[in-house]
Amino acid sequence: MKFQVLSIVPHAPHPLTGELPTAADRLAQVLELGETAERLGFDAYAIGERHAGPFLSSAPTVLLAALAARTSRIRLLTGVTVVAVLDPVRVAEDYATLDQLSRGRLELVVGKGAEAGHFDLFGLDEERQWELQREKYELLRRLWSEEGVDWEGTSRPPLKDVTTIPRPYAGPPRIWHGSATSLHSPELAARHGDPLFTANAIQPREAYARLVAHYRERFEAYGHDPARARVAAGSGGLLVADTPEQAVRRYKELYETKVAQGFRPHLEGRAGYNTPFRTIEEAIAGGPQLIGSPEQIAEKILGFHADYGHDLQSITVDGFGQSTAEQTETLARFAEEIAPVLRKEAPSTLWAE
């Protein structure tokens, strides 16, 4: 199994103290964490993309470019690139530039995004979200794999004999499809023989297992070798303690206050927005949150693996407003006490091809 650190760069007051770092300090923290992830041996670091709400991730290309300059090995991913609201020509240009700067370390995770409201921000009809997602993704795919592209569709003006510059570093970067609630993304990934990245962040495991099962079934139905179907999985935040009992004592107030503050009543009933795991005990027992002792967390991830068969596990350590030192300690404990167990029990050939 391979391991990724993901930040969607939340920027909200600390759940318990109310402290709020400046935007500059928060962005510096994200970059420092990326350098730490490389030093600790993580395989990838990802930046999300949000255009609404308390986040500072509206320009992931800028953050990833800064990180490319500070690192030399770690792969740089997105989580997700909200291609449904973007111009595919601009996406092709920006991320190919980043691919060149990082000398081929870039991979995209594309999706329609999980933040209600960004379609209005870009003057787009949310009712067309899946149509826009499919059409723009398929154009991006052509722009990276072809030159002199002629194209006509409904999401932007036609193109005639277009070759985007720069070209990617060593051929088209791998594109994953982020999937949280709908079968549309697994279907699109399967059709094109692309890998799937399931959010695995808020809902019960069965909801995500359904998406992965659909992807694997359709991947083979479209004529692709099922052995080449790759899956990655996220998680709902990582909090490590020496024992399960200590985890509950140490993090109960932090976790439950954060959940209560983040509850969005206007989105109640819409999958993927409000976690049903309101107490820390519920989150530990059945949620995608990784909270507990190292042994407990390793066992939970192996449970994910039994249902998803995933190659890449993504973790998040900055979702609860903890300090840089606390986040670094959490990453180090995962790298030293949890990752070796998972690499042994669930080996993967991802990025070894």
Phi, psi and omega in degrees: 000142176257164188225138181232147170254130180242136169231130169261014174053058175298144181219079181227158178303146177305134185304328185255325185260340183079000181291143180225116178290159174295160178300319181297317179293322181293319179293322177297323178297319179298318179292320178298321179295324177296318176297320178296319180300318178296315181300325182277357175094011175295153185274332186208156174227132186235144174243132178282186177219118177228142179239012178207157178085181185278071180222156178241033186248032180285345181230068184298331179298323181293313180296317181292326176295318176298320179290324177301324181286341184258354184231170181225343187238316191297140178285148184246118182240168172248166185200066006241165166281118187277071188298335182297335181253002186251164174274120182301330177296315178295319178299315180300317182292310184299311186282334172293323175299315178297322178297321177293314181300322182269001180056050171088019181267002185274140164221141179263145164243114184258152178190174179276351179091153184250015182250115177298134175113342184285340175294317176299320181301324181262010177070032182245155181273114181299334179296339180262015191303318183283325174297314179297318180301310183295311185295317182290321176299314183294329174290315177304316180302316179292319182297329179275337185254348183231160171241157181061048186283128167255131185206145174215133181205202185251351190261349179195169179299156181298159176241143179227117176053051184261131171235113182285146183232137358283166171283157175302160189299312184216055184091170184302129174298154175297139177241119173268160176244117178286135185223123182238319188222339190243154175282352182299312182293314175302323179294315180294318178298315181297318182303319184264003179071028182265163176281161182245137177241103181275137186300313178048045190240331189229315188278169172298154185303326183300327181295319180284324178300326178297318180294317180294318179297319178298316179301311183295320179297313182286329177304313179289322180298329178280002175094010179271150177295117183301337179292344181263002178284118181251141180228139171238158181222139175274198176198164187266031180109144184241125176223118186247138174223173183291325182224160175302320181294320179294324179299316179295312181298318187285325191243357186303307182296318180299309182297310187290327175293317178299315179298315181296319180292328183273355181295131182243097186299329181290347178250010178302131181096346176266120184299140173095001183249318180241128179288139175279354183264085189277333178255158181292328178296319177295319181295318180292318185288317188224356184270172177279357179294141179257090184230126178147200177283163177305318180295319180297318181290318178300318179296320179294317180295323175295330173293318173304314184297324179296328180269328186255333187062038189277154180264333188230127176251126178258138178234155179230131183239000184247022183272353184244012175076019182285161182291166177300319180297318179294319178295319179297318178299319180296315178299317181296319179295321177297314183296324187267329188248338186249311184303317181300323178297316183289323177298323180287316186279335183222069182293152180221148176262007177305135180067013173249000183291000000 
